[in-house]
Amino acid sequence: MFNIDKAEALAFYSKFIAPWSVKIMVALLIFLIGQLIAKVIARVLGKVLSHTKLDNILVGFIQSLVNALLMVFVIVAALDQLGVNTNSVIAVLGAAGLAIGLALQGSLQNFAAGFMLLIFRPFKAGDFVEAAGTSGSIEKIGIFSTTMHTGDNKEVIIPNGSIYSGNIINYSKRPTRRIDMIFSIGYEDDLRVARDVIDRIIKEESRVLPEPKPLIAVGELAANSVNFFVRPWVKTEDYWEVKFALTEKIKLAFDANNITIPFPPIHTHTAKAPE
């Protein structure tokens, strides 16, 4: 058995155990209380942001980001209480962050693009858009990628960086859209009759908006046809149904009024047989 002098034990306790016990307890309290405060701040911030126009995904992300940043400060404060050189810790964290950033450069680009998409909101879930060479309805806007489904029900996942770096066409953003159609008639057909037929079909379609007024104009005298430019306005959700319906009805009306739709000429060449 070791013989420990009481005076030496008391001195050791007073010099090392007592001070370090206090430091450890204070550091633990700083960590626990700081963790609680960080959660409360993040929760309050989330409730405030939920009453704004920000997307729920962005609100949740901001909450997590704020909580993580506050926890970094809490951990650094707790380590400082233990006597750890926090300057070195911060330098190590900075170097680690730089290394991770370089390794995940593409992911960070997608992350930044997703953040911008959620803030500026060029589209929302349910919109029909054309972006990154793909057309479809938006299903979900994530931090790194956006999910859309196409007209033939394929699911497409596109990196946010590809979307934000190119043109974005949102077909659902405006409440109305213009349908651009071209109808060709032969040069021998009566121009005024064709115009009246188109005008009547347009007026009979109840989904065509009265304002702006539909345009019916001779837009081109082509090589083999006279081309009418027909441009009615409709509600965005009626676009395709009205376009298909007008195309069919005008074709049938042309047939009923003996108005021809010329075919492009086909030239055939017959090789002369050798004598």
C-alpha positions as MATLAB code, in Angstrom:
seq = 'MFNIDKAEALAFYSKFIAPWSVKIMVALLIFLIGQLIAKVIARVLGKVLSHTKLDNILVGFIQSLVNALLMVFVIVAALDQLGVNTNSVIAVLGAAGLAIGLALQGSLQNFAAGFMLLIFRPFKAGDFVEAAGTSGSIEKIGIFSTTMHTGDNKEVIIPNGSIYSGNIINYSKRPTRRIDMIFSIGYEDDLRVARDVIDRIIKEESRVLPEPKPLIAVGELAANSVNFFVRPWVKTEDYWEVKFALTEKIKLAFDANNITIPFPPIHTHTAKAPE';
ca = [
       0.000    0.000    0.000;
       1.168    3.506   -0.780;
       1.506    5.881    2.090;
       0.077    9.251    0.973;
       0.742   12.213    3.135;
      -2.474   14.084    3.961;
      -0.842   17.433    3.427;
       0.385   16.433   -0.018;
      -3.035   15.022   -0.918;
      -4.734   18.208    0.208;
      -2.277   20.299   -1.770;
      -2.811   18.142   -4.863;
      -6.563   18.442   -4.456;
      -6.389   22.198   -3.985;
      -4.019   22.711   -6.910;
      -5.492   20.340   -9.525;
      -8.713   18.522   -8.684;
     -10.745   21.415   -7.285;
      -9.922   23.948  -10.021;
     -10.406   21.426  -12.824;
     -13.641   20.183  -11.317;
     -14.968   23.740  -11.329;
     -13.762   24.292  -14.896;
     -15.339   21.059  -16.093;
     -18.626   21.877  -14.355;
     -18.693   25.407  -15.801;
     -17.803   24.119  -19.275;
     -20.564   21.509  -19.021;
     -23.051   24.148  -17.918;
     -21.997   26.419  -20.782;
     -22.511   23.562  -23.238;
     -25.918   22.483  -21.874;
     -27.321   25.987  -21.445;
     -25.846   27.106  -24.772;
     -27.387   24.113  -26.519;
     -30.775   24.966  -25.023;
     -30.476   28.637  -26.013;
     -29.418   27.701  -29.567;
     -32.470   25.457  -29.973;
     -34.790   28.167  -28.622;
     -33.326   30.815  -30.949;
     -33.579   28.491  -33.959;
     -37.171   27.567  -33.063;
     -38.229   31.206  -32.623;
     -36.525   32.140  -35.892;
     -38.351   29.313  -37.650;
     -41.726   30.515  -36.360;
     -40.977   34.070  -37.497;
     -39.865   32.943  -40.954;
     -42.869   30.632  -41.325;
     -45.079   33.728  -41.454;
     -43.143   35.082  -44.433;
     -43.286   34.020  -48.094;
     -40.164   31.875  -47.770;
     -40.434   28.230  -48.776;
     -40.772   25.714  -45.916;
     -37.650   23.940  -47.157;
     -35.672   27.174  -46.873;
     -37.116   27.900  -43.425;
     -36.041   24.478  -42.162;
     -32.612   24.876  -43.692;
     -32.092   28.311  -42.090;
     -33.154   26.882  -38.740;
     -30.618   24.066  -38.999;
     -27.877   26.419  -40.180;
     -28.427   28.912  -37.358;
     -28.538   26.130  -34.777;
     -25.272   24.662  -36.133;
     -23.488   28.053  -36.086;
     -24.649   28.787  -32.544;
     -23.473   25.362  -31.417;
     -20.005   26.096  -32.845;
     -19.823   29.204  -30.643;
     -21.077   27.223  -27.642;
     -18.452   24.504  -28.124;
     -15.672   27.065  -28.563;
     -16.801   28.854  -25.370;
     -16.847   25.573  -23.447;
     -13.362   24.645  -24.666;
     -12.092   28.106  -23.762;
     -13.352   27.575  -20.219;
     -11.265   24.369  -20.086;
      -8.187   26.336  -21.055;
      -7.966   25.055  -24.619;
      -6.361   27.460  -27.071;
      -9.494   28.346  -29.075;
      -7.487   30.246  -31.676;
      -5.930   26.955  -32.729;
      -9.342   25.275  -32.732;
     -10.786   28.016  -34.950;
      -7.806   27.745  -37.298;
      -8.262   23.962  -37.530;
     -11.991   24.378  -38.195;
     -11.247   26.949  -40.889;
      -8.702   24.697  -42.575;
     -11.080   21.743  -42.396;
     -13.879   23.864  -43.856;
     -11.626   24.961  -46.730;
     -10.591   21.380  -47.474;
     -14.178   20.171  -47.404;
     -15.226   23.082  -49.613;
     -12.618   22.228  -52.237;
     -13.551   18.552  -52.146;
     -17.262   19.290  -52.479;
     -17.036   22.178  -54.919;
     -19.763   20.833  -57.217;
     -22.077   20.059  -54.314;
     -21.534   23.521  -52.853;
     -22.407   25.059  -56.219;
     -25.667   23.097  -56.240;
     -26.257   24.076  -52.625;
     -25.761   27.792  -53.376;
     -28.003   27.533  -56.447;
     -30.692   25.779  -54.389;
     -30.473   28.528  -51.785;
     -30.961   31.181  -54.498;
     -33.865   29.265  -56.055;
     -35.620   29.074  -52.696;
     -35.074   32.785  -52.020;
     -35.981   34.269  -55.418;
     -38.499   31.519  -56.298;
     -38.546   31.614  -60.113;
     -40.912   28.653  -59.808;
     -42.764   26.680  -57.162;
     -44.060   23.155  -56.761;
     -46.679   22.426  -59.413;
     -45.401   24.907  -62.012;
     -44.686   23.677  -65.533;
     -41.224   24.889  -66.479;
     -38.477   24.406  -69.000;
     -35.002   24.368  -67.435;
     -31.664   22.653  -68.038;
     -32.981   21.207  -71.301;
     -35.966   19.499  -69.645;
     -39.657   20.399  -69.554;
     -41.944   19.212  -66.800;
     -43.932   20.002  -63.668;
     -41.991   20.815  -60.510;
     -42.494   18.263  -57.746;
     -39.914   19.258  -55.154;
     -37.228   21.908  -54.757;
     -34.398   20.554  -52.633;
     -31.180   22.073  -51.356;
     -29.021   20.244  -53.916;
     -31.445   19.197  -56.658;
     -34.918   19.790  -58.063;
     -37.330   16.999  -58.961;
     -39.804   17.321  -61.827;
     -41.995   14.933  -63.775;
     -42.431   15.139  -67.510;
     -45.604   14.927  -69.590;
     -45.061   11.204  -70.132;
     -44.714   10.743  -66.341;
     -40.952   10.332  -66.102;
     -39.258   11.598  -62.955;
     -36.246   13.804  -63.628;
     -33.808   14.957  -60.926;
     -31.756   17.983  -62.003;
     -28.838   19.519  -60.048;
     -29.753   23.024  -58.938;
     -26.553   24.419  -60.405;
     -27.620   23.341  -63.901;
     -30.991   25.029  -63.457;
     -29.768   28.320  -62.009;
     -26.928   28.741  -64.508;
     -29.269   28.606  -67.538;
     -32.530   30.064  -68.784;
     -35.695   29.198  -66.866;
     -39.023   29.348  -68.705;
     -41.996   29.192  -66.355;
     -45.163   28.481  -68.318;
     -47.353   28.624  -65.198;
     -46.172   31.937  -63.769;
     -48.637   34.180  -65.614;
     -52.415   33.719  -65.371;
     -52.907   33.942  -69.153;
     -51.055   32.697  -72.250;
     -51.233   33.373  -75.954;
     -51.700   30.470  -78.360;
     -49.639   30.932  -81.533;
     -51.021   28.995  -84.505;
     -50.509   29.133  -88.264;
     -53.167   27.972  -90.753;
     -52.317   27.729  -94.434;
     -54.742   28.010  -97.346;
     -54.216   27.783 -101.079;
     -53.800   30.831 -103.292;
     -56.964   29.884 -105.179;
     -59.092   29.933 -101.977;
     -61.127   32.963 -100.913;
     -59.111   34.860  -98.321;
     -62.146   36.572  -96.767;
     -64.088   33.343  -96.384;
     -61.127   31.695  -94.650;
     -60.793   34.670  -92.291;
     -64.514   34.584  -91.456;
     -64.349   30.834  -90.760;
     -61.416   31.242  -88.374;
     -63.055   34.232  -86.679;
     -66.311   32.305  -86.172;
     -64.545   29.294  -84.645;
     -62.556   31.552  -82.326;
     -65.721   33.348  -81.144;
     -67.541   30.052  -80.548;
     -64.784   28.836  -78.229;
     -65.902   30.057  -74.798;
     -62.479   29.540  -73.238;
     -60.872   32.146  -75.512;
     -60.552   35.432  -73.617;
     -62.154   38.569  -75.118;
     -59.206   40.669  -73.964;
     -56.579   40.907  -75.302;
     -58.459   40.644  -78.590;
     -57.541   37.568  -80.663;
     -55.342   38.282  -83.658;
     -56.269   36.869  -87.067;
     -53.949   38.199  -89.748;
     -52.379   37.229  -93.046;
     -48.841   36.865  -91.828;
     -47.057   35.376  -94.793;
     -47.392   34.845  -98.540;
     -45.395   31.651  -98.778;
     -44.255   29.857 -101.921;
     -47.254   27.522 -102.012;
     -49.715   28.898  -99.455;
     -51.190   31.939  -97.766;
     -50.506   31.668  -94.043;
     -52.854   33.015  -91.394;
     -51.342   33.894  -88.016;
     -53.954   33.128  -85.362;
     -53.186   34.233  -81.806;
     -55.988   33.969  -79.218;
     -55.442   34.424  -75.466;
     -56.580   31.871  -72.876;
     -56.127   31.069  -69.228;
     -52.848   29.274  -68.619;
     -54.533   26.082  -67.437;
     -56.651   25.956  -70.656;
     -53.729   26.369  -73.077;
     -53.315   22.855  -74.480;
     -57.002   21.907  -74.484;
     -57.974   25.054  -76.377;
     -55.088   24.726  -78.830;
     -56.012   21.145  -79.703;
     -59.728   21.998  -79.926;
     -59.195   25.022  -82.208;
     -56.860   23.102  -84.492;
     -59.455   20.360  -84.999;
     -62.441   22.706  -85.366;
     -60.744   25.010  -87.871;
     -59.619   22.047  -89.981;
     -63.192   20.659  -90.068;
     -64.592   24.113  -90.869;
     -62.109   24.505  -93.729;
     -63.254   21.155  -95.122;
     -66.916   22.172  -94.846;
     -66.234   25.407  -96.748;
     -64.005   23.814  -99.416;
     -60.915   25.639  -98.203;
     -57.807   23.667  -99.021;
     -54.704   23.233  -96.930;
     -51.951   22.844  -99.524;
     -49.379   20.106  -99.269;
     -45.737   20.916  -99.878;
     -44.831   20.107 -103.480;
     -42.991   16.874 -104.124;
     -40.550   16.858 -107.014;
     -39.667   13.547 -108.580;
     -36.876   13.019 -111.049;
     -36.897   10.091 -113.415;
     -33.544    9.025 -114.657;
     -33.347    8.529 -118.395;
     -32.583    4.971 -119.348;
     -29.381    4.573 -121.278;
     -29.840    3.768 -124.970;
];
